[in-house]
Amino acid sequence: MVEIRTTQLQSQASSSSSSSLTQSAPPRIDETLIANEVLGVRRGYKRGVGPKLKGATSTSSTAASLPRDPLVPDSELRDFFSQTQSYLAAAHQREAVFLAQHDAKRQYFNEQLRYMSSALARLVPGFHMSIQPSAAPDILPMPPPPTLPLRF
């Protein structure tokens, strides 16, 4: 590449010196010409982009196509979606039951704490018990959701 650039500079210098001695503009270096000479030019290839697109009638391909996954039949997808919807409905119902149970227990325990606090306040002068809100309920995990059947 250095040799090409040197050759280019020498040819430009000799042509510019013979045409006009009064001009002192620096010689231009054609970098695309250098790159094409060093790297070569391929037909049907656009530098920086890749292979040029060919017409629909072209039978050859430069890129190997990847094997496609087999399609899942519609009936299996319908079964999977149905199972998933049932699972989600059961999960939401289970969550609603646990939250209702938790609210009922929390209300019962809050009433018990208020009763005990008022009873102790009457028995022990100056007694005051602050009631802290309870933490979120522990919800047991659901079984794993349905999965698509294994293929091949």
N, C-alpha and C positions, 0 to 999 in steps of 0.2 A: 504494500500500500504506500509505503514511503517512497519507493522507486517510482510508482505511478505519479504521485504528487510532484516529485522532483522533476520528472519528465514533463509533466503538465506545466509547471512553473517555467522551465527552460524554454519550452515552445512558445509560451505566452510572452516571455521576456524578449525572445528573439524577434517575434512578430511585432511586438509593440515598439521595440527599439528601431526596427527598420522602417516602420510607418511614421513615427514621429518621435523626435528626440526631446521635444519641449514638454510633452505630457509626462507627469510623474505619478499617475494613479497606480495604486497597488494592483498587481495582477489578481484576477478572480480565479478561485479554485472551484471546479465543478465537483462537489462531493458526491452527487448522485452518480456521475460517470465513474468515479473511483469505486464507489460501493458496487456498482453493476459489474465492473471489471474484476473486482476481488471476489465478490460473492456469486456472481453469475446471475443470469436472468432466466427464470423459468416461464414457459408459456402457460397461460391459464392460471397464473398465480399473481395475486395482488399483494405487494409488500405491506405488512402491518395488519392485513385483513385475513389473508389465507387464500384458499382456492376460490377462484371466481365461480359463481353459480353457472351451471350449464342448463341448457334447455331441458324440457320435460322428456324429450325423445332420447336423451343421453342414457346409455346403458351402463357405462363404467362409473365407478364411484371411488373417490380417493380415500374416504373414511370408511372403516369397517363398521357395520351396524351392530349394535349390541343385541343379544337375544332378548326377546320380549317375554315378560312374565305371562304365564297362561291366565286368561281371563277367568274371573270367578263367575259361575253361573248366577243368573238373576234369582233363582229359587233359593240358593244358599245365602245370597245377600238379603233377601226378604226375611229368611229365617233368622239371620244374624241381627237385623234391625229390630225384628219383633222381640227377640230375646233381650236385646239391649233396652228397648222401651219398657219391657216388663221389669227388668232389673232396676231401671231408674225409678219406675213407679213404686216398686217395693222399697227402694232406698228412701224415697221421699216420705212414704207412709211410715216407715220405721223411724225416721228422724222426727216426724210429727208426733208419734206416740211417745218417744223418749222425751221430747221437749215438754209435752203435756204432763207426763209423769214427774218430770223435774220441777215444773212450775207448781204442781200440787204439793210435792214434798217440801219445796221451799216455803210455800205459804203456810203449811202445817208447822214447820220448824220455826218460822218467824213468829207465829202465834204463841208457840210454846215458850220461845225466848222472851217475848213481851210479858207473858203471864209470870214467868219466873223472875224477871227483872222487877215487875211491879210488886210481887210478893216479897222479894228481898229488900226492896226500897222501904217497905212498911216495917219490916222486921229490923233492919240495920239502918240507923239514921245516917244520912249522907251517902248512902250507896247509890251508885249510878253505873249502869252497864250499857256500853255503846254496842249497838247491833251492826255488825259488818255484813255487807252483801255477800252472798255465797258466790263461789267460782262457777264457771261453766260446767255443765254436766259431763260425765264420762259416758261417751257413746261407744258401745262395743262395735268392733269392726264388722263390716258386711262380708259375706263370701266374695271371692273375686268375680269380676264381671265376665260375661260370656265372651268367648274369642271365636274368631273364624276358624273353621276346620283346617287342619294342616293339609297342604297340597304337595304331592310328590315327595 
